[in-house]
Amino acid sequence: MEPIFNDYFLVPHKKEYIKNPHAREKKKCILCSIRDRDKDVPSFEVYRGNGFIIVLNLFPYTSGHGLIFPEKHVEKFEELSLEEVIELNRKIRQYMKLLNIVQSPKGYNVGFNEGYDAGGSIRHFHVHVVPRYPRELNFIDVIGKTRVLLEPLEQTLKEMKKYLDVFKEDPFSEK
Ligand SMILES: [Zn+2]
């Protein structure tokens, strides 16, 4: 599948990651590295609990673009137990609740690519939650094939953490 955009403006982490020989040479699964808190791998962790982790995508399609993945390394959706599938859906719903509060998107694309031939670049199973905003495509997106993000990842995470810290009844505390 052809990528929609050729380049991003606000991805300083990508450069760091590519330049860092440790991160590249280890060839360890990047999501397992994030799970293990590998200091060579940049991570913008929003949430961790009940067997799942939510991070901001390092190469986001839109602000708030999150990845939700099981702590255990599985490569196929069917490898998750029914209980885990339920928990995964709960996490998707909770993350969308959080985004609704912090980012106020007007729509979502939610889904996963399983297998290299389907466009999956990371083998470790993960679900993309992509919030969509009105008029998010502008002139440079269309003409320059360059994505312009509303804010850097640090800012998005800060906004989310601010909410999660202030309110005890955060979206992830539901039973
Ligand atoms: Zn993994």
Backbone and ligand atoms as CSV (ligand in chain L), in Angstrom:
chain,resi,resn,atom,element,x,y,z
A,1,MET,N,N,0.834,-1.197,0.000
A,1,MET,CA,C,0.000,0.000,0.000
A,1,MET,C,C,0.869,1.246,0.000
A,2,GLU,N,N,0.557,2.175,-0.859
A,2,GLU,CA,C,1.307,3.427,-0.934
A,2,GLU,C,C,0.984,4.296,0.265
A,3,PRO,N,N,2.003,4.811,0.958
A,3,PRO,CA,C,1.693,5.717,2.058
A,3,PRO,C,C,1.043,6.985,1.520
A,4,ILE,N,N,0.146,7.538,2.310
A,4,ILE,CA,C,-0.546,8.747,1.864
A,4,ILE,C,C,0.392,9.937,1.904
A,5,PHE,N,N,1.256,9.933,2.922
A,5,PHE,CA,C,2.164,11.065,3.076
A,5,PHE,C,C,3.612,10.604,3.014
A,6,ASN,N,N,4.436,11.410,2.406
A,6,ASN,CA,C,5.851,11.059,2.273
A,6,ASN,C,C,6.681,11.482,3.469
A,7,ASP,N,N,6.241,12.490,4.158
A,7,ASP,CA,C,7.089,13.034,5.211
A,7,ASP,C,C,6.233,13.682,6.289
A,8,TYR,N,N,6.854,13.875,7.439
A,8,TYR,CA,C,6.187,14.537,8.544
A,8,TYR,C,C,7.049,15.709,8.978
A,9,PHE,N,N,6.426,16.708,9.558
A,9,PHE,CA,C,7.185,17.834,10.070
A,9,PHE,C,C,7.725,17.564,11.467
A,10,LEU,N,N,6.877,17.004,12.325
A,10,LEU,CA,C,7.215,16.926,13.748
A,10,LEU,C,C,7.545,15.519,14.196
A,11,VAL,N,N,8.630,14.961,13.698
A,11,VAL,CA,C,9.027,13.629,14.160
A,11,VAL,C,C,10.515,13.587,14.518
A,12,PRO,N,N,10.918,14.370,15.510
A,12,PRO,CA,C,12.329,14.345,15.900
A,12,PRO,C,C,12.760,12.985,16.421
A,13,HIS,N,N,11.802,12.206,16.956
A,13,HIS,CA,C,12.131,10.903,17.545
A,13,HIS,C,C,12.542,9.894,16.485
A,14,LYS,N,N,11.957,10.054,15.298
A,14,LYS,CA,C,12.251,9.109,14.234
A,14,LYS,C,C,13.745,9.192,13.887
A,15,LYS,N,N,14.234,10.399,13.760
A,15,LYS,CA,C,15.630,10.632,13.422
A,15,LYS,C,C,16.524,10.007,14.501
A,16,GLU,N,N,16.155,10.249,15.737
A,16,GLU,CA,C,16.909,9.717,16.869
A,16,GLU,C,C,16.955,8.193,16.821
A,17,TYR,N,N,15.821,7.628,16.524
A,17,TYR,CA,C,15.698,6.167,16.506
A,17,TYR,C,C,16.537,5.566,15.380
A,18,ILE,N,N,16.470,6.200,14.223
A,18,ILE,CA,C,17.208,5.688,13.072
A,18,ILE,C,C,18.714,5.835,13.294
A,19,LYS,N,N,19.088,6.948,13.919
A,19,LYS,CA,C,20.512,7.219,14.146
A,19,LYS,C,C,21.104,6.331,15.239
A,20,ASN,N,N,20.247,5.891,16.161
A,20,ASN,CA,C,20.734,5.136,17.313
A,20,ASN,C,C,21.056,3.684,16.933
A,21,PRO,N,N,22.343,3.327,16.866
A,21,PRO,CA,C,22.695,1.978,16.413
A,21,PRO,C,C,22.193,0.886,17.352
A,22,HIS,N,N,22.107,1.197,18.656
A,22,HIS,CA,C,21.639,0.184,19.607
A,22,HIS,C,C,20.200,-0.210,19.300
A,23,ALA,N,N,19.389,0.795,19.068
A,23,ALA,CA,C,17.971,0.536,18.822
A,23,ALA,C,C,17.796,-0.290,17.558
A,24,ARG,N,N,18.640,-0.054,16.555
A,24,ARG,CA,C,18.487,-0.765,15.290
A,24,ARG,C,C,19.087,-2.172,15.336
A,25,GLU,N,N,20.279,-2.281,15.959
A,25,GLU,CA,C,20.997,-3.554,15.889
A,25,GLU,C,C,20.372,-4.655,16.737
A,26,LYS,N,N,19.705,-4.254,17.794
A,26,LYS,CA,C,19.125,-5.270,18.678
A,26,LYS,C,C,18.102,-6.124,17.955
A,27,LYS,N,N,17.395,-5.509,17.047
A,27,LYS,CA,C,16.362,-6.180,16.258
A,27,LYS,C,C,15.306,-6.839,17.149
A,28,LYS,N,N,15.189,-6.331,18.342
A,28,LYS,CA,C,14.153,-6.840,19.226
A,28,LYS,C,C,12.841,-6.179,18.799
A,29,CYS,N,N,11.772,-6.869,19.030
A,29,CYS,CA,C,10.463,-6.314,18.715
A,29,CYS,C,C,10.313,-4.958,19.414
A,30,ILE,N,N,9.914,-3.951,18.650
A,30,ILE,CA,C,9.861,-2.593,19.219
A,30,ILE,C,C,8.798,-2.488,20.314
A,31,LEU,N,N,7.697,-3.214,20.161
A,31,LEU,CA,C,6.657,-3.131,21.192
A,31,LEU,C,C,7.057,-3.885,22.449
A,32,CYS,N,N,7.816,-4.983,22.279
A,32,CYS,CA,C,8.357,-5.681,23.452
A,32,CYS,C,C,9.396,-4.789,24.144
A,33,SER,N,N,10.162,-4.034,23.353
A,33,SER,CA,C,11.153,-3.107,23.918
A,33,SER,C,C,10.467,-2.016,24.737
A,34,ILE,N,N,9.363,-1.518,24.212
A,34,ILE,CA,C,8.599,-0.504,24.946
A,34,ILE,C,C,8.044,-1.110,26.234
A,35,ARG,N,N,7.531,-2.333,26.117
A,35,ARG,CA,C,7.010,-3.044,27.293
A,35,ARG,C,C,8.104,-3.196,28.352
A,36,ASP,N,N,9.333,-3.521,27.905
A,36,ASP,CA,C,10.450,-3.743,28.824
A,36,ASP,C,C,11.151,-2.444,29.228
A,37,ARG,N,N,10.593,-1.331,28.797
A,37,ARG,CA,C,11.127,0.006,29.101
A,37,ARG,C,C,12.584,0.150,28.678
A,38,ASP,N,N,12.889,-0.381,27.515
A,38,ASP,CA,C,14.220,-0.250,26.914
A,38,ASP,C,C,14.522,1.231,26.707
A,39,LYS,N,N,15.609,1.696,27.326
A,39,LYS,CA,C,15.878,3.135,27.284
A,39,LYS,C,C,16.341,3.598,25.898
A,40,ASP,N,N,16.675,2.687,25.021
A,40,ASP,CA,C,17.086,3.073,23.667
A,40,ASP,C,C,15.890,3.311,22.738
A,41,VAL,N,N,14.732,2.927,23.206
A,41,VAL,CA,C,13.545,3.073,22.359
A,41,VAL,C,C,12.647,4.173,22.914
A,42,PRO,N,N,12.433,5.231,22.125
A,42,PRO,CA,C,11.559,6.305,22.605
A,42,PRO,C,C,10.139,5.807,22.782
A,43,SER,N,N,9.522,6.227,23.864
A,43,SER,CA,C,8.168,5.754,24.135
A,43,SER,C,C,7.337,6.869,24.757
A,44,PHE,N,N,6.126,7.028,24.261
A,44,PHE,CA,C,5.195,7.993,24.833
A,44,PHE,C,C,4.021,7.203,25.389
A,45,GLU,N,N,4.249,6.648,26.575
A,45,GLU,CA,C,3.267,5.739,27.164
A,45,GLU,C,C,2.136,6.511,27.827
A,46,VAL,N,N,0.931,6.173,27.436
A,46,VAL,CA,C,-0.260,6.802,27.999
A,46,VAL,C,C,-0.780,5.969,29.159
A,47,TYR,N,N,-0.744,4.653,28.979
A,47,TYR,CA,C,-1.367,3.761,29.961
A,47,TYR,C,C,-0.733,2.377,29.902
A,48,ARG,N,N,-0.714,1.721,31.073
A,48,ARG,CA,C,-0.260,0.328,31.144
A,48,ARG,C,C,-1.062,-0.363,32.231
A,49,GLY,N,N,-1.695,-1.466,31.924
A,49,GLY,CA,C,-2.458,-2.185,32.935
A,49,GLY,C,C,-3.320,-3.270,32.330
A,50,ASN,N,N,-3.706,-4.242,33.145
A,50,ASN,CA,C,-4.570,-5.355,32.708
A,50,ASN,C,C,-4.042,-6.045,31.456
A,51,GLY,N,N,-2.718,-6.124,31.338
A,51,GLY,CA,C,-2.138,-6.867,30.217
A,51,GLY,C,C,-1.986,-6.081,28.933
A,52,PHE,N,N,-2.350,-4.784,28.966
A,52,PHE,CA,C,-2.259,-3.973,27.748
A,52,PHE,C,C,-1.505,-2.665,27.989
A,53,ILE,N,N,-0.922,-2.161,26.910
A,53,ILE,CA,C,-0.185,-0.899,26.958
A,53,ILE,C,C,-0.724,0.000,25.853
A,54,ILE,N,N,-0.834,1.286,26.157
A,54,ILE,CA,C,-1.238,2.258,25.139
A,54,ILE,C,C,-0.131,3.297,25.007
A,55,VAL,N,N,0.365,3.479,23.799
A,55,VAL,CA,C,1.379,4.511,23.544
A,55,VAL,C,C,0.924,5.382,22.380
A,56,LEU,N,N,1.483,6.582,22.329
A,56,LEU,CA,C,1.265,7.408,21.149
A,56,LEU,C,C,2.153,6.858,20.042
A,57,ASN,N,N,1.613,6.782,18.843
A,57,ASN,CA,C,2.399,6.337,17.703
A,57,ASN,C,C,3.519,7.343,17.447
A,58,LEU,N,N,4.738,6.854,17.304
A,58,LEU,CA,C,5.870,7.754,17.057
A,58,LEU,C,C,5.740,8.462,15.719
A,59,PHE,N,N,5.026,7.847,14.809
A,59,PHE,CA,C,4.861,8.437,13.482
A,59,PHE,C,C,3.364,8.610,13.232
A,60,PRO,N,N,2.779,9.546,13.964
A,60,PRO,CA,C,1.307,9.632,13.973
A,60,PRO,C,C,0.717,10.131,12.668
A,61,TYR,N,N,-0.433,9.615,12.387
A,61,TYR,CA,C,-1.209,10.089,11.240
A,61,TYR,C,C,-1.936,11.373,11.629
A,62,THR,N,N,-2.428,11.422,12.876
A,62,THR,CA,C,-3.018,12.649,13.413
A,62,THR,C,C,-2.609,12.754,14.879
A,63,SER,N,N,-2.835,13.912,15.494
A,63,SER,CA,C,-2.516,14.082,16.907
A,63,SER,C,C,-3.380,13.161,17.759
A,64,GLY,N,N,-2.737,12.408,18.627
A,64,GLY,CA,C,-3.487,11.483,19.474
A,64,GLY,C,C,-3.541,10.078,18.908
A,65,HIS,N,N,-2.955,9.865,17.734
A,65,HIS,CA,C,-2.904,8.540,17.104
A,65,HIS,C,C,-2.213,7.575,18.067
A,66,GLY,N,N,-2.979,6.628,18.597
A,66,GLY,CA,C,-2.452,5.725,19.603
A,66,GLY,C,C,-2.338,4.290,19.116
A,67,LEU,N,N,-1.440,3.547,19.770
A,67,LEU,CA,C,-1.314,2.113,19.522
A,67,LEU,C,C,-1.662,1.388,20.810
A,68,ILE,N,N,-2.540,0.410,20.716
A,68,ILE,CA,C,-2.921,-0.390,21.875
A,68,ILE,C,C,-2.455,-1.820,21.606
A,69,PHE,N,N,-1.641,-2.358,22.512
A,69,PHE,CA,C,-1.111,-3.702,22.259
A,69,PHE,C,C,-1.015,-4.520,23.537
A,70,PRO,N,N,-1.107,-5.862,23.390
A,70,PRO,CA,C,-0.986,-6.729,24.563
A,70,PRO,C,C,0.464,-6.753,25.033
A,71,GLU,N,N,0.656,-6.895,26.336
A,71,GLU,CA,C,2.019,-6.983,26.858
A,71,GLU,C,C,2.723,-8.225,26.331
A,72,LYS,N,N,1.990,-9.303,26.189
A,72,LYS,CA,C,2.620,-10.516,25.659
A,72,LYS,C,C,2.730,-10.413,24.140
A,73,HIS,N,N,3.845,-10.913,23.616
A,73,HIS,CA,C,4.091,-10.834,22.177
A,73,HIS,C,C,3.250,-11.868,21.437
A,74,VAL,N,N,2.214,-11.409,20.792
A,74,VAL,CA,C,1.449,-12.273,19.893
A,74,VAL,C,C,1.406,-11.576,18.536
A,75,GLU,N,N,1.299,-12.369,17.479
A,75,GLU,CA,C,1.333,-11.776,16.139
A,75,GLU,C,C,-0.009,-11.871,15.431
A,76,LYS,N,N,-0.904,-12.657,16.019
A,76,LYS,CA,C,-2.216,-12.810,15.395
A,76,LYS,C,C,-3.321,-12.497,16.392
A,77,PHE,N,N,-4.352,-11.880,15.862
A,77,PHE,CA,C,-5.523,-11.555,16.676
A,77,PHE,C,C,-6.063,-12.812,17.345
A,78,GLU,N,N,-6.064,-13.927,16.620
A,78,GLU,CA,C,-6.651,-15.155,17.148
A,78,GLU,C,C,-5.848,-15.740,18.308
A,79,GLU,N,N,-4.609,-15.244,18.500
A,79,GLU,CA,C,-3.800,-15.729,19.619
A,79,GLU,C,C,-4.247,-15.123,20.949
A,80,LEU,N,N,-5.055,-14.093,20.883
A,80,LEU,CA,C,-5.586,-13.513,22.117
A,80,LEU,C,C,-6.734,-14.379,22.616
A,81,SER,N,N,-6.829,-14.509,23.929
A,81,SER,CA,C,-7.962,-15.241,24.491
A,81,SER,C,C,-9.220,-14.378,24.375
A,82,LEU,N,N,-10.359,-14.981,24.565
A,82,LEU,CA,C,-11.603,-14.212,24.506
A,82,LEU,C,C,-11.612,-13.108,25.560
A,83,GLU,N,N,-11.083,-13.447,26.738
A,83,GLU,CA,C,-11.004,-12.448,27.813
A,83,GLU,C,C,-10.122,-11.276,27.382
A,84,GLU,N,N,-9.028,-11.594,26.705
A,84,GLU,CA,C,-8.125,-10.529,26.251
A,84,GLU,C,C,-8.768,-9.682,25.156
A,85,VAL,N,N,-9.559,-10.318,24.310
A,85,VAL,CA,C,-10.262,-9.567,23.260
A,85,VAL,C,C,-11.233,-8.575,23.900
A,86,ILE,N,N,-11.892,-9.023,24.946
A,86,ILE,CA,C,-12.823,-8.138,25.661
A,86,ILE,C,C,-12.056,-6.987,26.309
A,87,GLU,N,N,-10.946,-7.324,26.936
A,87,GLU,CA,C,-10.131,-6.296,27.588
A,87,GLU,C,C,-9.575,-5.306,26.553
A,88,LEU,N,N,-9.178,-5.827,25.404
A,88,LEU,CA,C,-8.672,-4.979,24.325
A,88,LEU,C,C,-9.751,-3.984,23.890
A,89,ASN,N,N,-10.958,-4.468,23.733
A,89,ASN,CA,C,-12.053,-3.582,23.335
A,89,ASN,C,C,-12.356,-2.546,24.411
A,90,ARG,N,N,-12.211,-2.972,25.654
A,90,ARG,CA,C,-12.384,-2.033,26.750
A,90,ARG,C,C,-11.319,-0.927,26.660
A,91,LYS,N,N,-10.102,-1.317,26.356
A,91,LYS,CA,C,-9.004,-0.350,26.256
A,91,LYS,C,C,-9.231,0.624,25.087
A,92,ILE,N,N,-9.732,0.083,23.986
A,92,ILE,CA,C,-10.021,0.944,22.828
A,92,ILE,C,C,-11.061,1.989,23.223
A,93,ARG,N,N,-12.098,1.522,23.877
A,93,ARG,CA,C,-13.195,2.404,24.289
A,93,ARG,C,C,-12.696,3.462,25.274
A,94,GLN,N,N,-11.855,3.031,26.226
A,94,GLN,CA,C,-11.339,3.955,27.230
A,94,GLN,C,C,-10.418,4.995,26.601
A,95,TYR,N,N,-9.592,4.543,25.674
A,95,TYR,CA,C,-8.677,5.490,25.027
A,95,TYR,C,C,-9.473,6.510,24.207
A,96,MET,N,N,-10.540,6.045,23.559
A,96,MET,CA,C,-11.382,6.974,22.796
A,96,MET,C,C,-12.070,7.976,23.719
A,97,LYS,N,N,-12.450,7.500,24.903
A,97,LYS,CA,C,-13.050,8.424,25.890
A,97,LYS,C,C,-12.048,9.503,26.269
A,98,LEU,N,N,-10.821,9.065,26.511
A,98,LEU,CA,C,-9.769,10.014,26.880
A,98,LEU,C,C,-9.529,11.022,25.757
A,99,LEU,N,N,-9.462,10.522,24.524
A,99,LEU,CA,C,-9.255,11.420,23.386
A,99,LEU,C,C,-10.413,12.391,23.236
A,100,ASN,N,N,-11.629,11.906,23.480
A,100,ASN,CA,C,-12.794,12.788,23.364
A,100,ASN,C,C,-12.689,13.971,24.317
A,101,ILE,N,N,-12.116,13.708,25.495
A,101,ILE,CA,C,-11.968,14.769,26.488
A,101,ILE,C,C,-10.793,15.682,26.142
A,102,VAL,N,N,-9.674,15.093,25.789
A,102,VAL,CA,C,-8.447,15.866,25.621
A,102,VAL,C,C,-8.319,16.487,24.229
A,103,GLN,N,N,-8.763,15.758,23.198
A,103,GLN,CA,C,-8.501,16.210,21.830
A,103,GLN,C,C,-9.755,16.617,21.048
A,104,SER,N,N,-10.931,16.207,21.547
A,104,SER,CA,C,-12.198,16.501,20.864
A,104,SER,C,C,-12.191,16.220,19.364
A,105,PRO,N,N,-11.828,15.005,18.972
A,105,PRO,CA,C,-11.896,14.692,17.541
A,105,PRO,C,C,-13.343,14.587,17.081
A,106,LYS,N,N,-13.541,14.617,15.767
A,106,LYS,CA,C,-14.906,14.523,15.241
A,106,LYS,C,C,-15.184,13.142,14.660
A,107,GLY,N,N,-14.189,12.283,14.665
A,107,GLY,CA,C,-14.390,10.931,14.145
A,107,GLY,C,C,-13.173,10.082,14.435
A,108,TYR,N,N,-13.266,8.792,14.069
A,108,TYR,CA,C,-12.164,7.856,14.338
A,108,TYR,C,C,-11.989,6.853,13.216
A,109,ASN,N,N,-10.754,6.438,13.020
A,109,ASN,CA,C,-10.459,5.211,12.296
A,109,ASN,C,C,-9.795,4.286,13.309
A,110,VAL,N,N,-10.377,3.104,13.475
A,110,VAL,CA,C,-9.835,2.147,14.440
A,110,VAL,C,C,-9.655,0.800,13.739
A,111,GLY,N,N,-8.482,0.202,13.908
A,111,GLY,CA,C,-8.301,-1.110,13.283
A,111,GLY,C,C,-6.874,-1.597,13.348
A,112,PHE,N,N,-6.645,-2.757,12.739
A,112,PHE,CA,C,-5.301,-3.321,12.752
A,112,PHE,C,C,-4.964,-3.968,11.421
A,113,ASN,N,N,-3.654,-4.027,11.146
A,113,ASN,CA,C,-3.149,-4.713,9.967
A,113,ASN,C,C,-2.426,-5.961,10.471
A,114,GLU,N,N,-2.888,-7.135,10.083
A,114,GLU,CA,C,-2.226,-8.367,10.534
A,114,GLU,C,C,-1.437,-8.972,9.384
A,115,GLY,N,N,-0.116,-9.078,9.594
A,115,GLY,CA,C,0.726,-9.662,8.559
A,115,GLY,C,C,1.357,-8.626,7.658
A,116,TYR,N,N,2.547,-8.935,7.205
A,116,TYR,CA,C,3.312,-8.014,6.362
A,116,TYR,C,C,2.564,-7.668,5.088
A,117,ASP,N,N,1.901,-8.651,4.509
A,117,ASP,CA,C,1.211,-8.425,3.240
A,117,ASP,C,C,-0.006,-7.518,3.379
A,118,ALA,N,N,-0.455,-7.350,4.610
A,118,ALA,CA,C,-1.594,-6.461,4.847
A,118,ALA,C,C,-1.116,-5.063,5.232
A,119,GLY,N,N,0.183,-4.859,5.199
A,119,GLY,CA,C,0.714,-3.545,5.527
A,119,GLY,C,C,1.184,-3.422,6.957
A,120,GLY,N,N,1.167,-4.528,7.693
A,120,GLY,CA,C,1.627,-4.485,9.079
A,120,GLY,C,C,3.148,-4.429,9.136
A,121,SER,N,N,3.696,-3.338,9.667
A,121,SER,CA,C,5.154,-3.194,9.697
A,121,SER,C,C,5.732,-3.691,11.018
A,122,ILE,N,N,4.907,-3.784,12.042
A,122,ILE,CA,C,5.335,-4.321,13.335
A,122,ILE,C,C,4.594,-5.633,13.537
A,123,ARG,N,N,5.337,-6.712,13.800
A,123,ARG,CA,C,4.705,-8.034,13.895
A,123,ARG,C,C,3.832,-8.175,15.146
A,124,HIS,N,N,4.271,-7.576,16.229
A,124,HIS,CA,C,3.554,-7.636,17.508
A,124,HIS,C,C,2.162,-7.025,17.304
A,125,PHE,N,N,1.145,-7.808,17.589
A,125,PHE,CA,C,-0.231,-7.365,17.340
A,125,PHE,C,C,-0.529,-6.024,18.025
A,126,HIS,N,N,-1.123,-5.103,17.292
A,126,HIS,CA,C,-1.474,-3.798,17.871
A,126,HIS,C,C,-2.641,-3.193,17.104
A,127,VAL,N,N,-3.426,-2.425,17.817
A,127,VAL,CA,C,-4.578,-1.757,17.216
A,127,VAL,C,C,-4.278,-0.259,17.108
A,128,HIS,N,N,-4.558,0.297,15.943
A,128,HIS,CA,C,-4.417,1.742,15.747
A,128,HIS,C,C,-5.726,2.428,16.118
A,129,VAL,N,N,-5.628,3.494,16.880
A,129,VAL,CA,C,-6.783,4.356,17.111
A,129,VAL,C,C,-6.391,5.731,16.569
A,130,VAL,N,N,-7.017,6.100,15.458
A,130,VAL,CA,C,-6.662,7.349,14.782
A,130,VAL,C,C,-7.818,8.333,14.885
A,131,PRO,N,N,-7.674,9.356,15.744
A,131,PRO,CA,C,-8.728,10.371,15.815
A,131,PRO,C,C,-8.696,11.235,14.554
A,132,ARG,N,N,-9.865,11.646,14.116
A,132,ARG,CA,C,-9.943,12.470,12.910
A,132,ARG,C,C,-10.549,13.818,13.259
A,133,TYR,N,N,-10.056,14.822,12.600
A,133,TYR,CA,C,-10.476,16.192,12.882
A,133,TYR,C,C,-10.998,16.837,11.604
A,134,PRO,N,N,-11.961,17.752,11.755
A,134,PRO,CA,C,-12.482,18.406,10.554
A,134,PRO,C,C,-11.385,19.223,9.871
A,135,ARG,N,N,-11.407,19.220,8.577
A,135,ARG,CA,C,-10.469,20.012,7.763
A,135,ARG,C,C,-9.019,19.759,8.166
A,136,GLU,N,N,-8.679,18.494,8.446
A,136,GLU,CA,C,-7.315,18.225,8.886
A,136,GLU,C,C,-6.317,18.233,7.725
A,137,LEU,N,N,-6.818,18.040,6.522
A,137,LEU,CA,C,-5.911,18.124,5.375
A,137,LEU,C,C,-5.810,19.577,4.932
A,138,ASN,N,N,-4.604,20.053,4.820
A,138,ASN,CA,C,-4.459,21.412,4.321
A,138,ASN,C,C,-3.636,21.399,3.044
A,139,PHE,N,N,-3.297,22.571,2.589
A,139,PHE,CA,C,-2.626,22.715,1.299
A,139,PHE,C,C,-1.361,21.878,1.204
A,140,ILE,N,N,-0.509,21.963,2.238
A,140,ILE,CA,C,0.784,21.265,2.165
A,140,ILE,C,C,0.606,19.750,2.227
A,141,ASP,N,N,-0.449,19.275,2.929
A,141,ASP,CA,C,-0.717,17.835,2.984
A,141,ASP,C,C,-0.966,17.301,1.577
A,142,VAL,N,N,-1.790,18.038,0.855
A,142,VAL,CA,C,-2.243,17.561,-0.449
A,142,VAL,C,C,-1.182,17.778,-1.519
A,143,ILE,N,N,-0.606,18.960,-1.525
A,143,ILE,CA,C,0.373,19.304,-2.557
A,143,ILE,C,C,1.755,18.735,-2.238
A,144,GLY,N,N,2.170,18.891,-0.979
A,144,GLY,CA,C,3.524,18.507,-0.610
A,144,GLY,C,C,3.634,17.094,-0.080
A,145,LYS,N,N,2.499,16.411,0.071
A,145,LYS,CA,C,2.481,15.073,0.662
A,145,LYS,C,C,3.220,15.066,2.004
A,146,THR,N,N,3.110,16.162,2.709
A,146,THR,CA,C,3.758,16.279,4.011
A,146,THR,C,C,2.688,16.506,5.057
A,147,ARG,N,N,2.749,15.725,6.109
A,147,ARG,CA,C,1.743,15.827,7.152
A,147,ARG,C,C,2.141,16.928,8.126
A,148,VAL,N,N,1.182,17.791,8.468
A,148,VAL,CA,C,1.444,18.813,9.466
A,148,VAL,C,C,0.653,18.459,10.718
A,149,LEU,N,N,1.356,18.145,11.791
A,149,LEU,CA,C,0.677,17.777,13.029
A,149,LEU,C,C,0.322,19.025,13.818
A,150,LEU,N,N,-0.781,18.894,14.581
A,150,LEU,CA,C,-1.231,20.032,15.366
A,150,LEU,C,C,-0.274,20.346,16.508
A,151,GLU,N,N,0.355,19.327,17.042
A,151,GLU,CA,C,1.214,19.521,18.199
A,151,GLU,C,C,2.206,18.380,18.304
A,152,PRO,N,N,3.348,18.620,18.985
A,152,PRO,CA,C,4.304,17.525,19.164
A,152,PRO,C,C,3.785,16.469,20.129
A,153,LEU,N,N,4.354,15.272,20.060
A,153,LEU,CA,C,3.899,14.155,20.906
A,153,LEU,C,C,3.976,14.497,22.394
A,154,GLU,N,N,5.035,15.213,22.772
A,154,GLU,CA,C,5.207,15.570,24.188
A,154,GLU,C,C,3.992,16.338,24.697
A,155,GLN,N,N,3.502,17.232,23.838
A,155,GLN,CA,C,2.372,18.069,24.220
A,155,GLN,C,C,1.101,17.229,24.357
A,156,THR,N,N,0.880,16.333,23.400
A,156,THR,CA,C,-0.296,15.462,23.453
A,156,THR,C,C,-0.284,14.637,24.733
A,157,LEU,N,N,0.882,14.046,25.027
A,157,LEU,CA,C,0.999,13.191,26.208
A,157,LEU,C,C,0.796,14.003,27.481
A,158,LYS,N,N,1.344,15.208,27.488
A,158,LYS,CA,C,1.214,16.075,28.667
A,158,LYS,C,C,-0.259,16.377,28.954
A,159,GLU,N,N,-0.990,16.674,27.896
A,159,GLU,CA,C,-2.421,16.965,28.045
A,159,GLU,C,C,-3.164,15.752,28.606
A,160,MET,N,N,-2.816,14.581,28.093
A,160,MET,CA,C,-3.472,13.354,28.557
A,160,MET,C,C,-3.131,13.064,30.014
A,161,LYS,N,N,-1.854,13.201,30.343
A,161,LYS,CA,C,-1.402,12.908,31.704
A,161,LYS,C,C,-2.036,13.894,32.694
A,162,LYS,N,N,-2.161,15.123,32.257
A,162,LYS,CA,C,-2.764,16.141,33.110
A,162,LYS,C,C,-4.172,15.703,33.490
A,163,TYR,N,N,-4.883,15.212,32.506
A,163,TYR,CA,C,-6.244,14.762,32.770
A,163,TYR,C,C,-6.240,13.544,33.689
A,164,LEU,N,N,-5.389,12.566,33.378
A,164,LEU,CA,C,-5.362,11.325,34.155
A,164,LEU,C,C,-4.904,11.575,35.584
A,165,ASP,N,N,-4.022,12.553,35.784
A,165,ASP,CA,C,-3.532,12.861,37.126
A,165,ASP,C,C,-4.572,13.594,37.963
A,166,VAL,N,N,-5.274,14.502,37.333
A,166,VAL,CA,C,-6.202,15.355,38.069
A,166,VAL,C,C,-7.457,14.603,38.487
A,167,PHE,N,N,-7.983,13.782,37.569
A,167,PHE,CA,C,-9.233,13.097,37.855
A,167,PHE,C,C,-8.983,11.658,38.286
A,168,LYS,N,N,-9.450,11.331,39.458
A,168,LYS,CA,C,-9.287,9.948,39.916
A,168,LYS,C,C,-10.157,9.014,39.081
A,169,GLU,N,N,-11.323,9.512,38.707
A,169,GLU,CA,C,-12.235,8.693,37.905
A,169,GLU,C,C,-11.844,8.778,36.443
A,170,ASP,N,N,-10.625,8.364,36.122
A,170,ASP,CA,C,-10.195,8.460,34.729
A,170,ASP,C,C,-10.820,7.321,33.923
A,171,PRO,N,N,-10.787,7.433,32.607
A,171,PRO,CA,C,-11.465,6.444,31.758
A,171,PRO,C,C,-10.935,5.032,31.969
A,172,PHE,N,N,-9.723,4.890,32.508
A,172,PHE,CA,C,-9.139,3.563,32.653
A,172,PHE,C,C,-9.493,2.901,33.988
A,173,SER,N,N,-10.215,3.620,34.829
A,173,SER,CA,C,-10.518,3.045,36.133
A,173,SER,C,C,-11.881,2.361,36.171
A,174,GLU,N,N,-12.597,2.372,35.044
A,174,GLU,CA,C,-13.910,1.726,35.045
A,174,GLU,C,C,-13.767,0.223,35.210
A,175,LYS,N,N,-14.785,-0.374,35.781
A,175,LYS,CA,C,-14.734,-1.823,36.001
A,175,LYS,C,C,-15.345,-2.557,34.813
L,1,ZN,ZN,ZN,6.752,-8.026,20.661
